[in-house]
């Protein structure tokens, strides 16, 4: 099944690392010293490349057969990767997130994984695999991720005399707290959310309420416009109508940093920024839609290391992939991104960090879900319509009826 979609995931510092590529076993891909040449492409910019080069050098120092060369693609990453694939000159190993767009040029990794034994695969968090595979074949080994969680300003909650969020909150709990804060604290609104949310991210709210954009057959009718989906879209609009929430142009971090809002939902990307601000904040699991026991589910922003289908040095490429996604490198990147390995999270006491633990809690709750972008041929078209739908529903000047808007979108898909 061919799928071509636009970019739906941009990872910032906590999610960005190095891309790799392994050179060939023939004479043209050998360095003068006889080592196999490894081309290693990075999407990072100059400020991060020194630390990346140091880790590449560490790999090179451990090798007698493989030599890695770092290639900095930066903001031109997709253009250069696409051009390389088109000319059969792609890096042997590359960082990947947009598998629906690129998987046909990638090497399936299932046999390599099987060769490492069951413990190897089981050491990665299960929820990550769905974001690194297409049609049941794995095309990338997980490297970094973030789920979403609820950020809250402790000082504002104290000023309002409202109890802080807990991991068993429902949306009713959030609404009550947001409304109380909006009424009690001058110049502060209880909750904020993005006016035109990324449809890829927003699907997690439908999952949390027992539905999705599409069914297994790819139909939106009866799914996107189901009662459960309408409720998921309506919960945000209702907060706004009650004066308990405002919409934002960006993700909401700026409003949260400035103290304009007491709560917002986001990934781990903002943790370092909020820490540098010295903000007194906490993070909790996403709220559930009711107290029936159905837990909230989070979308993942995940990246992996993939191998070019055209690589002439696949065994060498696999050696580098194992290195870059292994325990040693996961430990090196703690504080830079969230580890994908259970063993590292345990050995390094990551769950003892109250600002990391909620993202892992949400990760463990979110297994078994595959985004519509991985399943639907025309995800690009549906995504564009959903962007418009979200704006129509959440724009303060319109606040259109969610059922009518979603019926319209579902009928078109």
VOPAGU-2260 file (C-alpha; in pm, 1 decimal, decimal comma):
REM VOPAGU-2260
SITE   aa  ch    i         X         Y         Z
SITE  UNK   A    0       0,0       0,0       0,0
SITE  UNK   A    1     147,5     330,3    -103,4
SITE  UNK   A    2     115,4     620,8     129,6
SITE  UNK   A    3     246,1     971,3      79,5
SITE  UNK   A    4     179,8    1217,8     357,2
SITE  UNK   A    5     320,0    1549,5     466,0
SITE  UNK   A    6     545,1    1584,5     764,0
SITE  UNK   A    7     349,6    1540,8    1083,4
SITE  UNK   A    8     622,1    1534,6    1336,8
SITE  UNK   A    9     898,4    1778,6    1415,3
SITE  UNK   A   10    1111,2    1677,7    1711,3
SITE  UNK   A   11    1285,0    1942,7    1915,1
SITE  UNK   A   12    1594,7    1910,1    2132,7
SITE  UNK   A   13    1470,8    1633,4    2360,9
SITE  UNK   A   14    1367,5    1425,3    2067,5
SITE  UNK   A   15    1653,6    1494,7    1819,9
SITE  UNK   A   16    1975,2    1294,7    1790,3
SITE  UNK   A   17    2200,7    1161,2    1516,9
SITE  UNK   A   18    2128,4     975,4    1201,3
SITE  UNK   A   19    2361,3     707,7    1075,8
SITE  UNK   A   20    2471,0     543,4     759,8
SITE  UNK   A   21    2706,2     256,2     690,2
SITE  UNK   A   22    2935,4     243,4     391,1
SITE  UNK   A   23    2998,1     -40,2     154,1
SITE  UNK   A   24    3199,9    -354,7     161,9
SITE  UNK   A   25    3337,5    -300,2    -186,6
SITE  UNK   A   26    3655,2    -104,1    -258,1
SITE  UNK   A   27    3467,9     218,4    -337,6
SITE  UNK   A   28    3315,9     223,5       8,7
SITE  UNK   A   29    3638,2     158,6     198,0
SITE  UNK   A   30    3851,9     414,3     371,5
SITE  UNK   A   31    4224,5     413,2     296,1
SITE  UNK   A   32    4283,0     213,2     614,3
SITE  UNK   A   33    4057,5     -64,5     491,1
SITE  UNK   A   34    3759,3      10,7     714,5
SITE  UNK   A   35    3403,3       0,7     586,8
SITE  UNK   A   36    3285,6     353,8     525,1
SITE  UNK   A   37    2979,7     474,3     716,7
SITE  UNK   A   38    2789,3     783,5     604,1
SITE  UNK   A   39    2600,0     925,8     894,8
SITE  UNK   A   40    2335,4    1192,8     824,8
SITE  UNK   A   41    2203,3    1424,0    1097,5
SITE  UNK   A   42    1903,7    1655,3    1092,8
SITE  UNK   A   43    2045,3    1857,9    1381,7
SITE  UNK   A   44    2193,0    2203,0    1352,3
SITE  UNK   A   45    2542,6    2327,4    1431,6
SITE  UNK   A   46    2500,0    2376,5    1806,4
SITE  UNK   A   47    2431,9    2005,7    1860,0
SITE  UNK   A   48    2683,3    1859,1    1617,9
SITE  UNK   A   49    2989,3    1873,4    1843,1
SITE  UNK   A   50    2830,4    1645,5    2101,4
SITE  UNK   A   51    2705,0    1417,5    1827,0
SITE  UNK   A   52    3048,9    1398,1    1670,3
SITE  UNK   A   53    3193,0    1297,2    2006,5
SITE  UNK   A   54    2954,2    1001,9    2022,8
SITE  UNK   A   55    3034,8     908,0    1664,5
SITE  UNK   A   56    3403,8     917,7    1753,1
SITE  UNK   A   57    3333,4     688,3    2045,5
SITE  UNK   A   58    3182,9     435,3    1806,9
SITE  UNK   A   59    3476,0     468,7    1567,2
SITE  UNK   A   60    3725,9     412,8    1846,0
SITE  UNK   A   61    3551,4      86,5    1933,5
SITE  UNK   A   62    3568,5     -45,0    1576,8
SITE  UNK   A   63    3830,6    -216,1    1366,4
SITE  UNK   A   64    3604,4    -270,4    1066,5
SITE  UNK   A   65    3372,2      33,3    1044,2
SITE  UNK   A   66    3443,4     406,8    1010,9
SITE  UNK   A   67    3159,0     657,0    1056,7
SITE  UNK   A   68    3146,3     997,9     888,8
SITE  UNK   A   69    2890,8    1246,7    1018,4
SITE  UNK   A   70    2690,5    1436,4     754,3
SITE  UNK   A   71    2500,9    1741,7     879,2
SITE  UNK   A   72    2178,9    1790,9     679,5
SITE  UNK   A   73    2009,9    2027,7     926,4
SITE  UNK   A   74    1698,9    2200,7     795,0
SITE  UNK   A   75    1750,8    2044,4     451,2
SITE  UNK   A   76    1720,0    1696,0     591,4
SITE  UNK   A   77    1405,4    1585,9     410,5
SITE  UNK   A   78    1510,7    1740,2      81,8
SITE  UNK   A   79    1845,9    1565,5      91,6
SITE  UNK   A   80    1708,6    1232,2     212,6
SITE  UNK   A   81    1443,8    1234,9     -60,6
SITE  UNK   A   82    1700,6    1327,1    -324,3
SITE  UNK   A   83    1933,3    1054,9    -201,4
SITE  UNK   A   84    1658,9     795,3    -216,8
SITE  UNK   A   85    1566,0     908,1    -566,4
SITE  UNK   A   86    1923,1     867,1    -688,7
SITE  UNK   A   87    1997,4     548,3    -490,0
SITE  UNK   A   88    2247,2     744,7    -282,4
SITE  UNK   A   89    2066,6     766,6      51,2
SITE  UNK   A   90    2258,4     725,6     377,5
SITE  UNK   A   91    2277,7     361,7     482,4
SITE  UNK   A   92    2122,9     445,4     818,6
SITE  UNK   A   93    1897,8     740,8     884,5
SITE  UNK   A   94    1682,7     885,4    1154,6
SITE  UNK   A   95    1319,4     835,5    1064,1
SITE  UNK   A   96     973,5     938,7    1181,6
SITE  UNK   A   97     771,6     974,2     861,3
SITE  UNK   A   98     757,3     605,6     774,6
SITE  UNK   A   99     439,2     632,5     565,2
SITE  UNK   A  100     623,1     861,9     324,2
SITE  UNK   A  101     957,0     680,1     311,8
SITE  UNK   A  102     908,3     314,4     402,4
SITE  UNK   A  103     924,8     187,4      43,6
SITE  UNK   A  104    1289,9     297,6      32,6
SITE  UNK   A  105    1371,6     140,3     369,2
SITE  UNK   A  106    1493,5    -205,9     464,3
SITE  UNK   A  107    1254,6    -419,2     676,3
SITE  UNK   A  108    1434,2    -492,8    1002,2
SITE  UNK   A  109    1230,5    -786,5    1132,8
SITE  UNK   A  110    1492,6   -1049,6    1049,3
SITE  UNK   A  111    1767,9    -843,3    1212,3
SITE  UNK   A  112    1558,2    -804,3    1526,9
SITE  UNK   A  113    1474,9   -1175,8    1534,0
SITE  UNK   A  114    1845,6   -1251,2    1511,0
SITE  UNK   A  115    1904,7   -1064,8    1837,2
SITE  UNK   A  116    1655,4   -1277,6    2031,7
SITE  UNK   A  117    1329,6   -1199,0    2210,0
SITE  UNK   A  118    1493,3   -1013,1    2499,0
SITE  UNK   A  119    1629,4    -754,8    2256,8
SITE  UNK   A  120    1288,7    -653,3    2122,1
SITE  UNK   A  121    1114,2    -685,7    2457,2
SITE  UNK   A  122    1352,6    -433,9    2614,1
SITE  UNK   A  123    1191,4    -158,1    2408,1
SITE  UNK   A  124     858,7     -20,8    2527,3
SITE  UNK   A  125     586,0    -201,2    2336,9
SITE  UNK   A  126     394,1     113,7    2243,4
SITE  UNK   A  127     690,9     239,5    2039,7
SITE  UNK   A  128     684,3     -38,5    1780,6
SITE  UNK   A  129     356,2      72,6    1620,8
SITE  UNK   A  130     525,7     403,7    1536,1
SITE  UNK   A  131     817,6     231,8    1364,7
SITE  UNK   A  132     631,7     -14,1    1142,3
SITE  UNK   A  133     407,3     -24,5     839,4
SITE  UNK   A  134     178,6    -313,8     741,7
SITE  UNK   A  135     327,2    -533,5    1012,2
SITE  UNK   A  136     690,6    -483,8     908,4
SITE  UNK   A  137     933,0    -292,1    1129,3
SITE  UNK   A  138    1139,1     -26,8     950,0
SITE  UNK   A  139    1304,4     149,0    1242,7
SITE  UNK   A  140    1447,7      81,2    1586,6
SITE  UNK   A  141    1308,0     321,3    1849,8
SITE  UNK   A  142    1543,9     591,0    1972,5
SITE  UNK   A  143    1351,0     871,9    2138,3
SITE  UNK   A  144     989,7     960,5    2210,3
SITE  UNK   A  145     754,5    1177,8    2401,1
SITE  UNK   A  146     397,3    1120,9    2503,5
SITE  UNK   A  147     170,1    1403,2    2613,9
SITE  UNK   A  148      84,7    1493,7    2972,3
SITE  UNK   A  149     -86,8    1764,6    3174,7
SITE  UNK   A  150     136,2    2053,2    3287,6
SITE  UNK   A  151      15,0    2268,1    3577,2
SITE  UNK   A  152     142,5    2576,1    3762,1
SITE  UNK   A  153     168,2    2491,1    4131,7
SITE  UNK   A  154     179,3    2852,8    4246,9
SITE  UNK   A  155    -143,1    2938,7    4064,3
SITE  UNK   A  156    -320,2    2637,3    4212,9
SITE  UNK   A  157    -205,4    2743,4    4558,8
SITE  UNK   A  158    -323,1    3100,9    4505,2
SITE  UNK   A  159    -664,5    2975,3    4390,8
SITE  UNK   A  160    -691,7    2728,6    4678,3
SITE  UNK   A  161    -753,9    2446,3    4431,7
SITE  UNK   A  162    -613,4    2096,6    4477,6
SITE  UNK   A  163    -341,8    2005,3    4227,0
SITE  UNK   A  164    -413,5    1755,3    3945,8
SITE  UNK   A  165    -371,3    1385,1    4014,4
SITE  UNK   A  166    -313,8    1095,2    3778,7
SITE  UNK   A  167    -673,7     979,8    3819,4
SITE  UNK   A  168    -834,5    1307,8    3717,6
SITE  UNK   A  169   -1120,1    1312,8    3468,4
SITE  UNK   A  170   -1204,3    1595,8    3229,7
SITE  UNK   A  171   -1480,9    1694,2    3472,9
SITE  UNK   A  172   -1214,5    1739,4    3741,0
SITE  UNK   A  173   -1004,4    1950,2    3506,4
SITE  UNK   A  174   -1305,3    2161,9    3408,1
SITE  UNK   A  175   -1397,9    2228,6    3771,0
SITE  UNK   A  176   -1041,8    2329,8    3858,9
SITE  UNK   A  177   -1000,8    2544,3    3546,8
SITE  UNK   A  178   -1325,4    2727,6    3611,7
SITE  UNK   A  179   -1237,1    2792,6    3975,8
SITE  UNK   A  180    -893,5    2929,0    3885,0
SITE  UNK   A  181   -1038,2    3151,1    3612,9
SITE  UNK   A  182   -1280,8    3299,1    3864,9
SITE  UNK   A  183   -1040,7    3335,1    4158,1
SITE  UNK   A  184    -709,5    3448,5    4006,5
SITE  UNK   A  185    -702,4    3778,8    3819,9
SITE  UNK   A  186    -555,3    3766,7    3471,1
SITE  UNK   A  187    -530,7    3386,6    3466,5
SITE  UNK   A  188    -737,8    3135,7    3273,0
SITE  UNK   A  189    -745,0    2782,0    3405,6
SITE  UNK   A  190    -661,7    2593,6    3086,2
SITE  UNK   A  191    -532,2    2663,4    2737,2
SITE  UNK   A  192    -529,4    2458,2    2419,7
SITE  UNK   A  193    -425,4    2511,4    2060,8
SITE  UNK   A  194    -682,5    2670,8    1832,2
SITE  UNK   A  195    -576,7    2465,7    1531,5
SITE  UNK   A  196    -437,0    2154,1    1693,9
SITE  UNK   A  197    -233,1    1907,9    1492,1
SITE  UNK   A  198    -484,2    1640,4    1381,3
SITE  UNK   A  199    -214,5    1376,2    1432,5
SITE  UNK   A  200    -192,1    1470,7    1801,0
SITE  UNK   A  201    -565,0    1519,1    1851,2
SITE  UNK   A  202    -651,6    1156,9    1771,9
SITE  UNK   A  203    -536,3    1059,0    2121,2
SITE  UNK   A  204    -849,9    1216,6    2265,4
SITE  UNK   A  205   -1067,0     998,5    2044,5
SITE  UNK   A  206    -871,1     689,7    2147,4
SITE  UNK   A  207    -919,1     789,5    2510,6
SITE  UNK   A  208   -1293,5     791,8    2449,8
SITE  UNK   A  209   -1315,1     453,8    2274,8
SITE  UNK   A  210   -1311,2     567,6    1912,9
SITE  UNK   A  211   -1075,4     682,7    1634,1
SITE  UNK   A  212   -1078,5     883,3    1313,0
SITE  UNK   A  213   -1127,4     572,0    1099,0
SITE  UNK   A  214   -1208,0     204,8    1137,5
SITE  UNK   A  215    -995,5     -86,1    1013,9
SITE  UNK   A  216   -1147,5     -49,9     666,9
SITE  UNK   A  217   -1040,7     315,7     651,9
SITE  UNK   A  218   -1390,7     461,0     683,9
SITE  UNK   A  219   -1442,2     784,3     876,6
SITE  UNK   A  220   -1822,4     761,2     870,8
SITE  UNK   A  221   -1953,6     641,6    1206,4
SITE  UNK   A  222   -1611,4     687,7    1366,0
SITE  UNK   A  223   -1494,3    1045,7    1322,6
SITE  UNK   A  224   -1851,6    1166,4    1371,0
SITE  UNK   A  225   -1953,9     915,3    1638,5
SITE  UNK   A  226   -2099,5    1030,3    1969,9
SITE  UNK   A  227   -1765,9     949,5    2136,7
SITE  UNK   A  228   -1570,9    1158,8    1885,0
SITE  UNK   A  229   -1813,4    1449,5    1918,8
SITE  UNK   A  230   -1762,7    1438,1    2295,4
SITE  UNK   A  231   -1385,2    1443,3    2251,1
SITE  UNK   A  232   -1405,3    1751,7    2029,5
SITE  UNK   A  233   -1669,7    1915,7    2248,5
SITE  UNK   A  234   -1485,1    1894,4    2579,2
SITE  UNK   A  235   -1244,8    2168,8    2470,7
SITE  UNK   A  236   -1510,8    2390,8    2321,4
SITE  UNK   A  237   -1720,6    2358,8    2636,6
SITE  UNK   A  238   -1427,8    2472,4    2851,7
SITE  UNK   A  239   -1403,4    2782,6    2638,0
SITE  UNK   A  240   -1774,4    2851,2    2655,6
SITE  UNK   A  241   -1758,0    2829,6    3034,9
SITE  UNK   A  242   -1475,6    3082,7    3048,9
SITE  UNK   A  243   -1239,4    2816,6    3181,8
SITE  UNK   A  244   -1009,4    2796,7    2878,0
SITE  UNK   A  245    -850,8    3005,6    2605,6
SITE  UNK   A  246    -711,2    2901,8    2271,0
SITE  UNK   A  247    -349,7    2961,2    2165,9
SITE  UNK   A  248    -179,7    2997,3    1831,0
SITE  UNK   A  249     114,2    2778,0    1932,7
SITE  UNK   A  250     136,5    2476,9    2157,5
SITE  UNK   A  251      59,3    2676,8    2471,7
SITE  UNK   A  252     406,2    2689,2    2628,2
SITE  UNK   A  253     435,1    3068,3    2595,0
SITE  UNK   A  254     105,2    3128,2    2776,0
SITE  UNK   A  255     199,9    2880,1    3046,9
SITE  UNK   A  256     546,7    3034,4    3094,8
SITE  UNK   A  257     400,1    3381,5    3129,0
SITE  UNK   A  258     142,8    3274,3    3386,9
SITE  UNK   A  259    -158,2    3348,3    3168,8
SITE  UNK   A  260    -285,2    2992,6    3203,8
SITE  UNK   A  261    -258,9    2738,9    3485,2
SITE  UNK   A  262    -273,5    2419,4    3278,3
SITE  UNK   A  263    -199,2    2292,6    2931,5
SITE  UNK   A  264    -123,7    1962,1    2759,4
SITE  UNK   A  265     206,5    1909,1    2581,9
SITE  UNK   A  266     500,1    1676,5    2527,9
SITE  UNK   A  267     831,7    1663,0    2712,8
SITE  UNK   A  268     980,3    1919,7    2472,6
SITE  UNK   A  269     907,0    2211,8    2706,9
SITE  UNK   A  270    1058,0    2064,4    3025,4
SITE  UNK   A  271    1404,6    2214,6    2978,3
SITE  UNK   A  272    1256,5    2555,4    2893,9
SITE  UNK   A  273    1028,1    2557,7    3196,6
SITE  UNK   A  274    1312,9    2444,6    3420,3
SITE  UNK   A  275    1537,4    2721,7    3289,7
SITE  UNK   A  276    1260,2    2969,6    3373,2
SITE  UNK   A  277    1255,6    2843,9    3730,8
SITE  UNK   A  278     881,7    2787,1    3703,3
SITE  UNK   A  279     718,1    2600,6    3991,8
SITE  UNK   A  280     521,1    2343,1    3796,4
SITE  UNK   A  281     412,3    1981,5    3801,3
SITE  UNK   A  282     316,8    1720,8    3542,5
SITE  UNK   A  283      34,6    1465,6    3568,5
SITE  UNK   A  284    -114,7    1196,9    3348,2
SITE  UNK   A  285    -378,0    1301,4    3095,8
SITE  UNK   A  286    -731,5    1314,8    3235,1
SITE  UNK   A  287    -977,2    1038,3    3148,0
SITE  UNK   A  288   -1316,4    1107,6    2997,0
SITE  UNK   A  289   -1503,4     954,4    3289,1
SITE  UNK   A  290   -1442,7     752,6    3604,7
SITE  UNK   A  291   -1539,5     419,3    3447,8
SITE  UNK   A  292   -1182,2     293,7    3461,9
SITE  UNK   A  293   -1099,8     361,7    3096,4
SITE  UNK   A  294    -759,8     529,4    3111,0
SITE  UNK   A  295    -652,5     816,6    2892,1
SITE  UNK   A  296    -427,5     736,1    2597,2
SITE  UNK   A  297    -152,5     950,4    2448,7
SITE  UNK   A  298     -26,6     989,0    2095,5
SITE  UNK   A  299     348,2     939,2    2060,3
SITE  UNK   A  300     600,2    1161,1    1891,1
SITE  UNK   A  301     858,7     895,1    1818,2
SITE  UNK   A  302    1174,5     857,8    1614,3
SITE  UNK   A  303    1381,0     559,5    1510,9
SITE  UNK   A  304    1690,5     455,9    1321,0
SITE  UNK   A  305    1612,9     311,5     978,0
SITE  UNK   A  306    1824,9     142,3     712,8
SITE  UNK   A  307    1826,3     223,0     342,5
SITE  UNK   A  308    1694,6     -55,9     123,1
SITE  UNK   A  309    1976,6      23,1    -121,4
SITE  UNK   A  310    2253,7      -7,3     134,5
SITE  UNK   A  311    2542,2    -225,9      20,3
SITE  UNK   A  312    2655,4    -271,7     378,7
SITE  UNK   A  313    2351,7    -385,7     568,1
SITE  UNK   A  314    2532,9    -589,8     831,0
SITE  UNK   A  315    2760,2    -296,5     912,2
SITE  UNK   A  316    2455,9     -67,3     914,9
SITE  UNK   A  317    2287,7    -297,5    1163,4
SITE  UNK   A  318    2591,8    -284,6    1390,8
SITE  UNK   A  319    2567,1      90,4    1403,9
SITE  UNK   A  320    2190,1      83,2    1460,3
SITE  UNK   A  321    2240,3    -150,3    1755,3
SITE  UNK   A  322    2505,9      80,7    1896,9
SITE  UNK   A  323    2305,1     400,1    1859,2
SITE  UNK   A  324    1985,9     248,4    2001,4
SITE  UNK   A  325    2159,6      41,4    2269,6
SITE  UNK   A  326    2195,8      88,4    2642,1
SITE  UNK   A  327    2519,9     287,0    2637,7
SITE  UNK   A  328    2388,2     551,8    2400,5
SITE  UNK   A  329    2049,4     564,3    2573,5
SITE  UNK   A  330    2229,7     648,7    2896,4
SITE  UNK   A  331    2438,2     913,0    2718,6
SITE  UNK   A  332    2121,0    1086,6    2600,4
SITE  UNK   A  333    1936,1    1097,9    2932,9
SITE  UNK   A  334    1838,3    1460,3    2985,0
SITE  UNK   A  335    1846,0    1506,5    2609,8
SITE  UNK   A  336    1563,0    1269,7    2525,7
SITE  UNK   A  337    1347,8    1004,5    2692,4
SITE  UNK   A  338    1502,7     658,0    2675,9
SITE  UNK   A  339    1324,4     390,6    2473,9
SITE  UNK   A  340    1476,7     104,5    2678,2
SITE  UNK   A  341    1315,6     -41,8    2988,6
SITE  UNK   A  342    1652,0    -155,8    3125,5
SITE  UNK   A  343    1794,2     197,2    3112,6
SITE  UNK   A  344    1486,0     351,7    3272,2
SITE  UNK   A  345    1521,7     101,2    3556,0
SITE  UNK   A  346    1898,9     115,9    3602,4
SITE  UNK   A  347    1914,2     495,9    3590,2
SITE  UNK   A  348    1615,1     552,5    3819,6
SITE  UNK   A  349    1432,7     756,3    3557,4
SITE  UNK   A  350    1092,9     688,0    3714,4
SITE  UNK   A  351    1212,1     861,0    4031,2
SITE  UNK   A  352    1221,0    1187,3    3836,4
SITE  UNK   A  353     876,5    1338,5    3883,1
SITE  UNK   A  354     909,1    1529,9    3555,1
SITE  UNK   A  355     990,1    1219,4    3350,4
SITE  UNK   A  356     765,7     960,1    3515,1
SITE  UNK   A  357     432,2    1091,7    3373,3
SITE  UNK   A  358     555,5    1050,3    3015,1
SITE  UNK   A  359     643,3     687,2    3083,7
SITE  UNK   A  360     315,4     633,8    3264,3
SITE  UNK   A  361     131,9     757,3    2956,3
SITE  UNK   A  362     358,7     544,3    2735,0
SITE  UNK   A  363     262,5     226,6    2916,9
SITE  UNK   A  364    -105,8     317,4    2891,2
SITE  UNK   A  365     -83,4     377,0    2517,3
SITE  UNK   A  366       9,8      42,1    2365,8
SITE  UNK   A  367    -203,3     -99,1    2086,4
SITE  UNK   A  368    -287,4     223,3    1903,4
SITE  UNK   A  369    -178,1     310,9    1550,1
SITE  UNK   A  370    -232,0     663,7    1416,0
SITE  UNK   A  371    -460,3     706,3    1116,9
SITE  UNK   A  372    -163,4     862,0     936,4
SITE  UNK   A  373      -5,5     514,7     926,6
SITE  UNK   A  374    -323,2     346,7     804,5
SITE  UNK   A  375    -492,7     576,0     557,9
SITE  UNK   A  376    -391,8     633,4     196,3
SITE  UNK   A  377    -539,0     983,4     193,5
SITE  UNK   A  378    -420,6    1095,7     535,5
SITE  UNK   A  379    -303,8    1424,2     383,0
SITE  UNK   A  380    -654,4    1506,9     265,8
SITE  UNK   A  381    -820,6    1404,0     592,1
SITE  UNK   A  382    -561,1    1593,6     794,2
SITE  UNK   A  383    -626,7    1915,7     603,1
SITE  UNK   A  384   -1001,5    1882,1     655,9
SITE  UNK   A  385    -949,2    1809,3    1026,5
SITE  UNK   A  386    -732,9    2118,9    1067,0
SITE  UNK   A  387   -1015,2    2330,0     928,6
SITE  UNK   A  388   -1268,7    2144,4    1141,4
SITE  UNK   A  389   -1071,7    2206,6    1459,0
SITE  UNK   A  390   -1048,7    2576,3    1378,7
SITE  UNK   A  391   -1421,2    2599,1    1306,1
SITE  UNK   A  392   -1508,0    2422,6    1631,4
SITE  UNK   A  393   -1262,0    2609,0    1853,6
SITE  UNK   A  394   -1247,2    2957,5    1701,5
SITE  UNK   A  395   -1398,4    3190,9    1965,8
SITE  UNK   A  396   -1581,1    3386,5    1694,2
SITE  UNK   A  397   -1752,7    3079,7    1548,9
SITE  UNK   A  398   -1765,0    2785,3    1794,2
SITE  UNK   A  399   -1949,1    2578,4    1535,8
SITE  UNK   A  400   -2146,5    2271,6    1635,9
SITE  UNK   A  401   -1900,5    1978,3    1654,8
SITE  UNK   A  402   -2154,4    1723,0    1534,5
SITE  UNK   A  403   -2238,3    1918,6    1219,9
SITE  UNK   A  404   -1874,7    1988,2    1139,3
SITE  UNK   A  405   -1766,1    1627,2    1192,8
SITE  UNK   A  406   -2059,5    1492,3     990,2
SITE  UNK   A  407   -1938,7    1709,2     703,5
SITE  UNK   A  408   -1580,9    1582,5     725,6
SITE  UNK   A  409   -1680,7    1218,1     767,7
SITE  UNK   A  410   -1908,3    1233,3     463,4
SITE  UNK   A  411   -1614,6    1355,5     251,4
SITE  UNK   A  412   -1394,7    1063,2     357,9
